[in-house]
Amino acid sequence: MGSLDGKVALVTGGSRGIGAAIAKRLAEDGADVAITYQQSADKAAKVVATVEEQGRRGLALQADAADADAVTAAVDRTATELGRLDILVNNAGVMTGTPFESLSVTEVDHMLAVNVRAVVVATQAALRHLPRGGRVISIGSDLAERVPFPGVSLYSATKAALVGLTRGLARDLGPRGVTATVVHPGSTDTDMNPADGPGAAGQLAHIALGHYAEAADVAATVSHVAGPDGRYLTGGSITVDGGFTA
């Protein structure tokens, strides 16, 4: 038996990268898993197939994280189609390469909508379904804690916002028996930030262990928080960054 047997999880932005790794790990540990995706229907289908290979139920839901109504609908559909909701993983996020002085209001609004507002909206929707013992886990970034290079000011601000939100949620949700935690990944080898990419050398210079994380490293921490051994974790942040913020 897995530590998450009988549980249902929703992972937003779960069609690739860290989100896909989280979905697969939660399924390995026993959960039925729904994921949202924006455009990559084929990648989402592959994640669902992997979930089902574990003997679990999988569900892919198209939802743009910038669309509050779509986010709410995805949460509700997960609970309806899979019968319940125990774990919400707010993973969907965006990052822009536009220099700070050139950021448009449209770009600012979009990043805030995806990285912050969607977390608020999804969590509000999830509260209609989460039982005592439920989990709200948001994927932040070690750039919320340390910013050693330029070009990520707005992104860092949005991830820092999740820290404050999660502290407040611990108070708001504690009486319900629901926990809230932020997991901060560091540089992780994905298609968005490959370990052999053009920006890798600058990041590696700050990592104490000298190498990128695998997405599975982050997923393992999320699974721990989601499982029975994470029952007393709430209001805090867990950083998985190989010593980047040391």
Short mmCIF file of the C-alpha atoms (twelve columns), coordinates in Angstrom:
data_MODEL
# 
_entry.id   MODEL 
# 
loop_
_atom_site.group_PDB 
_atom_site.id 
_atom_site.type_symbol 
_atom_site.label_atom_id 
_atom_site.label_alt_id 
_atom_site.label_comp_id 
_atom_site.label_asym_id 
_atom_site.label_seq_id 
_atom_site.Cartn_x 
_atom_site.Cartn_y 
_atom_site.Cartn_z 
_atom_site.pdbx_PDB_model_num 
ATOM 1   C CA . MET A 1   0.000   0.000  0.000   1 
ATOM 2   C CA . GLY A 2   1.170   3.497  -0.816  1 
ATOM 3   C CA . SER A 3   1.207   6.396  1.611   1 
ATOM 4   C CA . LEU A 4   -1.427  8.197  -0.483  1 
ATOM 5   C CA . ASP A 5   -3.794  5.305  -1.159  1 
ATOM 6   C CA . GLY A 6   -7.371  6.510  -1.459  1 
ATOM 7   C CA . LYS A 7   -6.359  10.148 -1.948  1 
ATOM 8   C CA . VAL A 8   -7.112  12.391 -4.917  1 
ATOM 9   C CA . ALA A 9   -4.706  15.126 -6.016  1 
ATOM 10  C CA . LEU A 10  -4.893  17.972 -8.502  1 
ATOM 11  C CA . VAL A 11  -1.618  19.309 -9.932  1 
ATOM 12  C CA . THR A 12  -1.969  22.508 -11.929 1 
ATOM 13  C CA . GLY A 13  0.407   22.842 -14.861 1 
ATOM 14  C CA . GLY A 14  1.077   19.124 -14.691 1 
ATOM 15  C CA . SER A 15  1.777   18.267 -18.314 1 
ATOM 16  C CA . ARG A 16  5.557   18.728 -18.201 1 
ATOM 17  C CA . GLY A 17  8.592   19.471 -16.081 1 
ATOM 18  C CA . ILE A 18  8.213   19.640 -12.330 1 
ATOM 19  C CA . GLY A 19  4.427   19.394 -12.511 1 
ATOM 20  C CA . ALA A 20  4.542   16.158 -14.489 1 
ATOM 21  C CA . ALA A 21  7.097   14.685 -12.080 1 
ATOM 22  C CA . ILE A 22  4.865   15.583 -9.134  1 
ATOM 23  C CA . ALA A 23  1.825   13.985 -10.767 1 
ATOM 24  C CA . LYS A 24  3.743   10.782 -11.465 1 
ATOM 25  C CA . ARG A 25  5.199   10.589 -7.950  1 
ATOM 26  C CA . LEU A 26  1.832   11.126 -6.271  1 
ATOM 27  C CA . ALA A 27  0.412   8.312  -8.410  1 
ATOM 28  C CA . GLU A 28  3.333   6.043  -7.507  1 
ATOM 29  C CA . ASP A 29  2.515   6.705  -3.859  1 
ATOM 30  C CA . GLY A 30  -1.119  5.743  -4.333  1 
ATOM 31  C CA . ALA A 31  -3.109  8.831  -5.295  1 
ATOM 32  C CA . ASP A 32  -5.483  9.300  -8.174  1 
ATOM 33  C CA . VAL A 33  -4.249  12.404 -10.005 1 
ATOM 34  C CA . ALA A 34  -5.794  15.126 -12.128 1 
ATOM 35  C CA . ILE A 35  -3.628  17.649 -13.948 1 
ATOM 36  C CA . THR A 36  -4.326  20.869 -15.757 1 
ATOM 37  C CA . TYR A 37  -2.601  21.978 -18.926 1 
ATOM 38  C CA . GLN A 38  -2.878  24.995 -21.194 1 
ATOM 39  C CA . GLN A 39  -1.855  23.812 -24.663 1 
ATOM 40  C CA . SER A 40  0.114   20.562 -24.479 1 
ATOM 41  C CA . ALA A 41  -2.742  18.065 -24.763 1 
ATOM 42  C CA . ASP A 42  -0.428  15.341 -26.064 1 
ATOM 43  C CA . LYS A 43  1.998   15.770 -23.157 1 
ATOM 44  C CA . ALA A 44  -0.888  15.834 -20.698 1 
ATOM 45  C CA . ALA A 45  -2.206  12.583 -22.157 1 
ATOM 46  C CA . LYS A 46  1.196   10.953 -21.643 1 
ATOM 47  C CA . VAL A 47  1.238   11.996 -17.992 1 
ATOM 48  C CA . VAL A 48  -2.251  10.576 -17.508 1 
ATOM 49  C CA . ALA A 49  -1.153  7.347  -19.186 1 
ATOM 50  C CA . THR A 50  1.757   7.080  -16.744 1 
ATOM 51  C CA . VAL A 51  -0.601  7.665  -13.821 1 
ATOM 52  C CA . GLU A 52  -2.881  4.918  -15.105 1 
ATOM 53  C CA . GLU A 53  0.057   2.549  -15.541 1 
ATOM 54  C CA . GLN A 54  0.456   2.791  -11.769 1 
ATOM 55  C CA . GLY A 55  -3.097  1.453  -11.398 1 
ATOM 56  C CA . ARG A 56  -4.464  4.896  -10.512 1 
ATOM 57  C CA . ARG A 57  -7.093  7.059  -12.129 1 
ATOM 58  C CA . GLY A 58  -5.819  9.995  -14.147 1 
ATOM 59  C CA . LEU A 59  -7.566  13.056 -15.544 1 
ATOM 60  C CA . ALA A 60  -6.300  15.841 -17.827 1 
ATOM 61  C CA . LEU A 61  -8.170  19.150 -17.785 1 
ATOM 62  C CA . GLN A 62  -7.501  22.015 -20.154 1 
ATOM 63  C CA . ALA A 63  -7.350  25.242 -18.141 1 
ATOM 64  C CA . ASP A 64  -5.436  28.475 -18.626 1 
ATOM 65  C CA . ALA A 65  -4.165  29.485 -15.184 1 
ATOM 66  C CA . ALA A 66  -4.732  33.127 -16.133 1 
ATOM 67  C CA . ASP A 67  -8.478  32.390 -16.467 1 
ATOM 68  C CA . ALA A 68  -9.967  32.373 -12.971 1 
ATOM 69  C CA . ASP A 69  -13.186 30.696 -14.097 1 
ATOM 70  C CA . ALA A 70  -11.240 27.914 -15.818 1 
ATOM 71  C CA . VAL A 71  -9.153  27.322 -12.699 1 
ATOM 72  C CA . THR A 72  -12.252 27.061 -10.519 1 
ATOM 73  C CA . ALA A 73  -13.919 24.708 -12.991 1 
ATOM 74  C CA . ALA A 74  -10.864 22.439 -13.048 1 
ATOM 75  C CA . VAL A 75  -10.892 22.113 -9.266  1 
ATOM 76  C CA . ASP A 76  -14.598 21.333 -9.195  1 
ATOM 77  C CA . ARG A 77  -14.345 18.848 -12.066 1 
ATOM 78  C CA . THR A 78  -11.544 17.012 -10.289 1 
ATOM 79  C CA . ALA A 79  -13.689 16.555 -7.191  1 
ATOM 80  C CA . THR A 80  -16.728 15.550 -9.261  1 
ATOM 81  C CA . GLU A 81  -15.055 13.149 -11.692 1 
ATOM 82  C CA . LEU A 82  -12.613 11.552 -9.238  1 
ATOM 83  C CA . GLY A 83  -15.028 11.636 -6.322  1 
ATOM 84  C CA . ARG A 84  -13.115 13.852 -3.895  1 
ATOM 85  C CA . LEU A 85  -10.114 16.144 -3.510  1 
ATOM 86  C CA . ASP A 86  -7.466  15.753 -0.811  1 
ATOM 87  C CA . ILE A 87  -4.359  17.432 -2.215  1 
ATOM 88  C CA . LEU A 88  -4.048  20.635 -4.255  1 
ATOM 89  C CA . VAL A 89  -0.639  21.335 -5.792  1 
ATOM 90  C CA . ASN A 90  -0.461  24.869 -7.181  1 
ATOM 91  C CA . ASN A 91  2.323   24.328 -9.683  1 
ATOM 92  C CA . ALA A 92  1.360   26.310 -12.818 1 
ATOM 93  C CA . GLY A 93  3.617   29.299 -13.336 1 
ATOM 94  C CA . VAL A 94  5.144   31.587 -15.942 1 
ATOM 95  C CA . MET A 95  8.332   33.584 -16.222 1 
ATOM 96  C CA . THR A 96  9.246   36.323 -18.673 1 
ATOM 97  C CA . GLY A 97  12.638  37.207 -20.088 1 
ATOM 98  C CA . THR A 98  11.710  40.842 -20.637 1 
ATOM 99  C CA . PRO A 99  14.106  43.292 -18.927 1 
ATOM 100 C CA . PHE A 100 12.474  44.927 -15.912 1 
ATOM 101 C CA . GLU A 101 12.510  48.427 -17.383 1 
ATOM 102 C CA . SER A 102 10.715  47.143 -20.489 1 
ATOM 103 C CA . LEU A 103 7.965   45.119 -18.800 1 
ATOM 104 C CA . SER A 104 4.526   46.076 -20.043 1 
ATOM 105 C CA . VAL A 105 1.517   46.326 -17.770 1 
ATOM 106 C CA . THR A 106 0.049   43.414 -19.720 1 
ATOM 107 C CA . GLU A 107 3.065   41.238 -18.883 1 
ATOM 108 C CA . VAL A 108 2.920   42.262 -15.232 1 
ATOM 109 C CA . ASP A 109 -0.784  41.491 -15.004 1 
ATOM 110 C CA . HIS A 110 -0.349  38.126 -16.720 1 
ATOM 111 C CA . MET A 111 2.422   36.948 -14.411 1 
ATOM 112 C CA . LEU A 112 0.522   38.065 -11.345 1 
ATOM 113 C CA . ALA A 113 -2.612  36.329 -12.641 1 
ATOM 114 C CA . VAL A 114 -0.854  33.002 -13.227 1 
ATOM 115 C CA . ASN A 115 1.672   32.945 -10.380 1 
ATOM 116 C CA . VAL A 116 -0.433  34.502 -7.614  1 
ATOM 117 C CA . ARG A 117 -4.113  34.977 -8.439  1 
ATOM 118 C CA . ALA A 118 -4.529  31.430 -9.753  1 
ATOM 119 C CA . VAL A 119 -3.171  30.062 -6.475  1 
ATOM 120 C CA . VAL A 120 -5.715  32.107 -4.524  1 
ATOM 121 C CA . VAL A 121 -8.589  31.092 -6.804  1 
ATOM 122 C CA . ALA A 122 -7.670  27.388 -6.896  1 
ATOM 123 C CA . THR A 123 -7.282  27.288 -3.119  1 
ATOM 124 C CA . GLN A 124 -10.638 28.987 -2.584  1 
ATOM 125 C CA . ALA A 125 -12.286 26.460 -4.892  1 
ATOM 126 C CA . ALA A 126 -10.496 23.544 -3.245  1 
ATOM 127 C CA . LEU A 127 -11.813 24.504 0.189   1 
ATOM 128 C CA . ARG A 128 -15.264 23.396 -0.912  1 
ATOM 129 C CA . HIS A 129 -13.887 19.871 -1.196  1 
ATOM 130 C CA . LEU A 130 -10.808 19.403 1.005   1 
ATOM 131 C CA . PRO A 131 -11.486 17.309 4.121   1 
ATOM 132 C CA . ARG A 132 -9.661  17.513 7.429   1 
ATOM 133 C CA . GLY A 133 -6.139  16.379 6.683   1 
ATOM 134 C CA . GLY A 134 -6.233  18.070 3.274   1 
ATOM 135 C CA . ARG A 135 -3.144  19.685 1.808   1 
ATOM 136 C CA . VAL A 136 -2.514  22.887 -0.125  1 
ATOM 137 C CA . ILE A 137 1.004   22.817 -1.565  1 
ATOM 138 C CA . SER A 138 2.258   25.705 -3.687  1 
ATOM 139 C CA . ILE A 139 5.374   25.553 -5.842  1 
ATOM 140 C CA . GLY A 140 7.444   28.658 -5.276  1 
ATOM 141 C CA . SER A 141 11.095  29.274 -6.160  1 
ATOM 142 C CA . ASP A 142 14.352  29.751 -4.314  1 
ATOM 143 C CA . LEU A 143 14.397  33.131 -6.076  1 
ATOM 144 C CA . ALA A 144 11.789  34.172 -3.509  1 
ATOM 145 C CA . GLU A 145 14.550  33.935 -0.918  1 
ATOM 146 C CA . ARG A 146 17.679  35.003 -2.776  1 
ATOM 147 C CA . VAL A 147 18.149  36.892 -6.061  1 
ATOM 148 C CA . PRO A 148 21.832  36.808 -7.046  1 
ATOM 149 C CA . PHE A 149 21.404  37.967 -10.640 1 
ATOM 150 C CA . PRO A 150 19.287  40.497 -12.562 1 
ATOM 151 C CA . GLY A 151 16.273  39.916 -14.766 1 
ATOM 152 C CA . VAL A 152 13.928  38.088 -12.376 1 
ATOM 153 C CA . SER A 153 12.543  40.891 -10.195 1 
ATOM 154 C CA . LEU A 154 8.872   40.401 -11.015 1 
ATOM 155 C CA . TYR A 155 9.095   36.609 -10.991 1 
ATOM 156 C CA . SER A 156 10.804  36.706 -7.598  1 
ATOM 157 C CA . ALA A 157 8.105   39.040 -6.304  1 
ATOM 158 C CA . THR A 158 5.342   36.663 -7.360  1 
ATOM 159 C CA . LYS A 159 7.016   33.700 -5.687  1 
ATOM 160 C CA . ALA A 160 7.684   35.715 -2.541  1 
ATOM 161 C CA . ALA A 161 3.980   36.508 -2.481  1 
ATOM 162 C CA . LEU A 162 3.275   32.794 -2.070  1 
ATOM 163 C CA . VAL A 163 5.296   32.780 1.147   1 
ATOM 164 C CA . GLY A 164 3.091   35.432 2.738   1 
ATOM 165 C CA . LEU A 165 -0.053  33.840 1.358   1 
ATOM 166 C CA . THR A 166 0.901   30.461 2.768   1 
ATOM 167 C CA . ARG A 167 1.615   31.881 6.209   1 
ATOM 168 C CA . GLY A 168 -1.834  33.418 6.213   1 
ATOM 169 C CA . LEU A 169 -3.449  30.247 4.899   1 
ATOM 170 C CA . ALA A 170 -1.945  28.287 7.774   1 
ATOM 171 C CA . ARG A 171 -3.996  30.471 10.117  1 
ATOM 172 C CA . ASP A 172 -7.114  30.510 7.958   1 
ATOM 173 C CA . LEU A 173 -7.132  26.780 7.246   1 
ATOM 174 C CA . GLY A 174 -5.756  25.446 10.517  1 
ATOM 175 C CA . PRO A 175 -9.176  25.274 12.189  1 
ATOM 176 C CA . ARG A 176 -10.345 23.153 9.248   1 
ATOM 177 C CA . GLY A 177 -7.473  20.715 9.727   1 
ATOM 178 C CA . VAL A 178 -6.017  21.671 6.316   1 
ATOM 179 C CA . THR A 179 -2.322  22.510 5.949   1 
ATOM 180 C CA . ALA A 180 -0.568  24.924 3.588   1 
ATOM 181 C CA . THR A 181 3.088   24.717 2.567   1 
ATOM 182 C CA . VAL A 182 5.369   26.226 -0.074  1 
ATOM 183 C CA . VAL A 183 8.005   24.083 -1.761  1 
ATOM 184 C CA . HIS A 184 10.771  26.187 -3.332  1 
ATOM 185 C CA . PRO A 185 12.630  24.405 -6.152  1 
ATOM 186 C CA . GLY A 186 16.001  25.656 -7.227  1 
ATOM 187 C CA . SER A 187 17.542  25.174 -10.672 1 
ATOM 188 C CA . THR A 188 15.885  22.030 -11.979 1 
ATOM 189 C CA . ASP A 189 16.692  20.210 -15.208 1 
ATOM 190 C CA . THR A 190 13.549  20.689 -17.318 1 
ATOM 191 C CA . ASP A 191 12.816  21.828 -20.847 1 
ATOM 192 C CA . MET A 192 12.250  25.351 -19.480 1 
ATOM 193 C CA . ASN A 193 15.648  25.466 -17.738 1 
ATOM 194 C CA . PRO A 194 17.887  22.679 -19.060 1 
ATOM 195 C CA . ALA A 195 21.044  21.823 -17.144 1 
ATOM 196 C CA . ASP A 196 23.020  22.318 -20.355 1 
ATOM 197 C CA . GLY A 197 21.207  25.496 -21.385 1 
ATOM 198 C CA . PRO A 198 22.748  28.907 -22.069 1 
ATOM 199 C CA . GLY A 199 21.996  30.201 -18.573 1 
ATOM 200 C CA . ALA A 200 23.147  27.118 -16.679 1 
ATOM 201 C CA . ALA A 201 26.708  28.190 -15.904 1 
ATOM 202 C CA . GLY A 202 25.593  31.294 -14.045 1 
ATOM 203 C CA . GLN A 203 23.163  29.281 -11.945 1 
ATOM 204 C CA . LEU A 204 25.614  26.473 -11.227 1 
ATOM 205 C CA . ALA A 205 28.061  29.002 -9.779  1 
ATOM 206 C CA . HIS A 206 25.641  29.555 -6.891  1 
ATOM 207 C CA . ILE A 207 24.667  25.925 -6.186  1 
ATOM 208 C CA . ALA A 208 26.595  24.365 -3.297  1 
ATOM 209 C CA . LEU A 209 26.212  20.829 -4.653  1 
ATOM 210 C CA . GLY A 210 27.396  21.935 -8.075  1 
ATOM 211 C CA . HIS A 211 24.583  20.449 -10.155 1 
ATOM 212 C CA . TYR A 212 20.941  20.956 -11.055 1 
ATOM 213 C CA . ALA A 213 18.115  19.096 -9.339  1 
ATOM 214 C CA . GLU A 214 16.097  16.493 -11.169 1 
ATOM 215 C CA . ALA A 215 12.358  17.134 -11.242 1 
ATOM 216 C CA . ALA A 216 11.949  13.939 -9.227  1 
ATOM 217 C CA . ASP A 217 13.846  15.562 -6.333  1 
ATOM 218 C CA . VAL A 218 11.186  18.250 -6.040  1 
ATOM 219 C CA . ALA A 219 8.392   15.714 -6.514  1 
ATOM 220 C CA . ALA A 220 9.725   13.610 -3.641  1 
ATOM 221 C CA . THR A 221 9.488   16.568 -1.282  1 
ATOM 222 C CA . VAL A 222 5.947   17.372 -2.440  1 
ATOM 223 C CA . SER A 223 4.927   13.765 -1.868  1 
ATOM 224 C CA . HIS A 224 6.357   13.875 1.654   1 
ATOM 225 C CA . VAL A 225 4.392   17.033 2.456   1 
ATOM 226 C CA . ALA A 226 1.240   15.492 0.947   1 
ATOM 227 C CA . GLY A 227 1.608   12.241 2.874   1 
ATOM 228 C CA . PRO A 228 0.918   11.291 6.478   1 
ATOM 229 C CA . ASP A 229 4.410   12.306 7.615   1 
ATOM 230 C CA . GLY A 230 3.674   15.876 6.495   1 
ATOM 231 C CA . ARG A 231 0.631   16.291 8.695   1 
ATOM 232 C CA . TYR A 232 2.294   18.820 11.048  1 
ATOM 233 C CA . LEU A 233 3.879   20.961 8.345   1 
ATOM 234 C CA . THR A 234 1.986   24.192 7.740   1 
ATOM 235 C CA . GLY A 235 2.699   27.855 7.153   1 
ATOM 236 C CA . GLY A 236 6.302   27.306 6.160   1 
ATOM 237 C CA . SER A 237 8.581   26.878 3.158   1 
ATOM 238 C CA . ILE A 238 10.787  23.948 2.196   1 
ATOM 239 C CA . THR A 239 13.649  24.726 -0.175  1 
ATOM 240 C CA . VAL A 240 14.982  22.082 -2.584  1 
ATOM 241 C CA . ASP A 241 17.866  23.889 -4.241  1 
ATOM 242 C CA . GLY A 242 21.148  22.117 -3.564  1 
ATOM 243 C CA . GLY A 243 22.376  24.956 -1.355  1 
ATOM 244 C CA . PHE A 244 21.657  27.840 -3.746  1 
ATOM 245 C CA . THR A 245 20.298  29.907 -0.866  1 
ATOM 246 C CA . ALA A 246 22.895  28.761 1.687   1 
# 
